[in-house]
Amino acid sequence: MSGLSAQVRATAFAVAILSSIAAQATPITIDSNFQGFVNQNGGQNPTTPLPQNGNNTFTGFEQGLHYNSWANFDLGGVSGTVMSAELRIFSTLSRPQPPGTYLVNVNDVSQTSLNSLLAGNASQAIYQDLGNLNDQGNPDATQDTYAAPDLGDNLLVGVLVELSDEAVNDINDAILSQMKKAESQSHNFGVGFTNVTLNDPENISCGSCFPPGPGVFTNGSLLVHQPAELILSISSEGQVPEPGTLALLGTALGGLAWFRRRLI
């Protein structure tokens, strides 16, 4: 009986090791290669690769105009299945501003809008897309909000935000399209930022301020253009397990075989 119990334990151990191998995931970090802002009239700042100037990401309200911002991530060369995704945002409050933090939505961006932004062809429609707004300026229920963090002065350490399942699905779609070469520039994944706090007219307290009024630079500041980081957990299915894991599996299987021989 004790031999049978030991065999059961050895079997359970071997199954656990196999499950551990199957569950292994490899984290990778991708810096944003382009970022910027778009105002409600469709004006945008120059689109230049980071870390060059021209990549301010002011998100808020200034001189009667709302601003949404965006960041792009190049997924070229990424393969496998993304299991989870996080976004590290290095934000800075603009001055002057109301005290505290701002609620900022992280939104999906259509591929058409993203291609236009990268080409420097922003528009009012793209501003609305970045903020998940419809033609009337109201929230568009057909678009996804990936996350809704409170942002403040976090330029040095950043704010780590877990992205939704919808974001993970969109990232995997971009990777799959890239592998199939199904569409141009499909290896790009973009996010839009809109300042929920300052999109409420009741909370606008400095509409005539210049330099920028109340708002937040979602990635960096006027002088420091810090790229956002996309952190992906990639399934390691099909990869070779670490040697230490193989050694544990060999020990478990060897023990299982020894107990089976004793029972015969």
N, C-alpha and C positions, 0 to 999 in steps of 0.2 A: 504493500500500500504506500509506504514511504517512497519507494522507487517510482511509483506512478505519479505521486505528488511532485517529486523532483522533476520528472519529465514534463509535467504540466508547466512548472515554473520555467524550465529551460525553453519550452515552446513559446511561452508568453514573452520571455526575454528576446528571443529571436524575432518574433513578430514586432515587438517594440522597436528593435533596431531597424528592421525593414521599413517600418512606418517613418522612422526618423530620416532615413535616406530619401524616402518619397517626399517628405515634407520640407526638405532643405530648399532654401531660397537664397538667391544672391542679390544683395542690395547694390544699386548703382546710383550715382548722383550726376545729374545733367544740369549745367548752368544755362540760364537764359542767354541766347545769343542776340536777340533783338528785344527791345521794349520801348514803350513810349506812351503818349497820351493823345486823346482826341476830344475836342470840345463839342458842344451840342450843335454848333454850326458846321461841323465836319472838318475843322482845322486840326492839324496834327504837327508835332515837332518832327525834325528830320529823322529819317530812319537810317541809322548807321550802326554797324556792328559794335557790340560792347568790346572793350571798355572805352570806346571813343565818346566824345561829348555828344550832346543832342539826344540823350536817352532819359530825360527827366520823366517821371511817372506821376506827376501831380494828379491827385484824385480828390475832387471837392468842388468848391465854388469860388469864383474870382471874377470881379467886375461884371456881374450879371450873367456869367456863363458857368454851366456845369462842365466838369471834366471827368471822363473815365480814362482808365489806363489799361495797358495790356503787356503781356510778356509771351515770348515764343520760345519753344524748346525743340531742338533738332533731334529727332529720334533715329536719324540715319545710323545704321549699324547695330541698332538694338534688335535682338531676336529673343524668342521665347515668349512665355505668357506672363503678363504682369498680374501679380496677386493682390498688391496693394500699392497705393501711391500717397506720398506726402509732399507738401510744398513748404519750403522755408522762405519766408518773406522778411526782408530787411527794410523795415519801414521807419520813416521819420516824419514827425508832425511839422507842418509848415508854420511860419510865424507871421502875424499873430494867429491865434487859434483859441477856441474855447478849451477849457481844461479837460483833462481826461483822455479817453481814447475814442476812436471812431469805429462804428460797425461797418465793415466793408465786405460786400459779397464778392466771392470768386466765381466767375461765370464761364460757361462754355462759349466758344467763339466758332462761328461757322467757317468752313474751309475757304469759302469765297471771300469773306471778310478778311481772313488771315492773309490770303494771297494779296489782297488789295493793300493791306497795311504794310506788308513787306515791300511792296512796289511804291509806297509813298502816296497811295491814292485813297485817302480816307474820305468819309462822307458822313452826312447825318445818319444814314441807315447803319453805318458801321458803328457810330457812337451808340446807337440804340442797341445794336447787337452786343457790344461790350457790356452794356448794363442790363441785358435781358429785358429790354423795353420794346413795346409795340409802337406803331405809328403815332399813337396819341400820348406817348410818354409814360404809359402805365406798364406795370410788370407783365411780361409775356409768359403765360403758364406753359407754353410749349417748349420753352428753353430750360436747361438745367442750371441749377446753382450748385457748384461743387463744394463750397464751404462758406462759412460766414464768421470770420474771426474779428475780434476787436484789435485794432492796430493803434500803436502809439510810437514812442521813441524806442525802437528796437534795432537800430542800425548795426550794433556790434554783434549781438547774439542771434537776432532774428526770431521770428515766431514760427514754430513748426505746426503746420495745419494738416490734418488728415483729410484727403480728398474722398469724395463720395464714390459709391459703386458706379454711378453714371460716368464719372471721370475715368475710372479704371477701364470701363468698357470702351470709351472713346479713345483712350491711349492704345488699347489692344487693337482697335479697328485701324488706327493710323499705322501701327506696326505691321499688321496683316496686309494693308493696302500697299505699303512700301515693299513688302516681300513679293507681292504679286505684281508690283509695278502697275497698279490699276489706275492711278491718276497722278497728275503732276503735283509735286511738292506735298504729297500725302504723308511724308515723313515728319511734317511739322505738326506740333500740338500747341495750341495757344489757349491762354486764359485771359479773361477780362476782369477788371476791378472796377466796382462802382461804390461810391461812398454813400451807404444807405442813410446814415445820420444826416448828411448834408443834402440829400435829395429830398428831404422833408422841408418844405418852405418855412415851417415854423421854427426850424433850428438854424436858419441862415442868419448869422449875426454880423457878418463882416463882408457884405457883398461888394463894397467899393474898395476893399484893401488892395494895395499893390506895393511891393511884390506880393506873391500869392496870398490870398486870403485863407479862410479856414479850410483845412484839408490835410491830406497826408500824402507823402511821397511813398508809394507802395514798395518801391525798391530803390533805396538810396536817398539822395537829396539833391539840391541844386548843384552841389559841387562834387559829391561822391556818388557815382552811379554803380550801385551794388546789384549784380544780377541775382534774380531769384534762383532758387535751387529746386529742381524736381527730383525727388528721391523715390526710385522704383524698386519694389521687391519682385525679382524675376524668378519664376519657377525654374528649378534646376533639373527638371525631368529630362532624362537622357544624358546628363552630365556624369562624369566619373566621380564616385564618392571619395571623400578624403581618406587617406590611408588609415588614420586612426579609427574611422567608422568601419572600414573593411575589417580591421583587426578585431573589433568588438563583435562584428557579425560572425567572423570565423570562429571566435571563442564560443559564441552561443551555439552555433551549428555543431561544433565539435562536441560540446557538452551534451547536446541533444542526442547525437549519434551514440555517445558512450552510455547514456542511460537506456537507450533502446537495446543495446547489446546486452546489458545486464538483465533486462527483462526477458530476453529470449532463453 
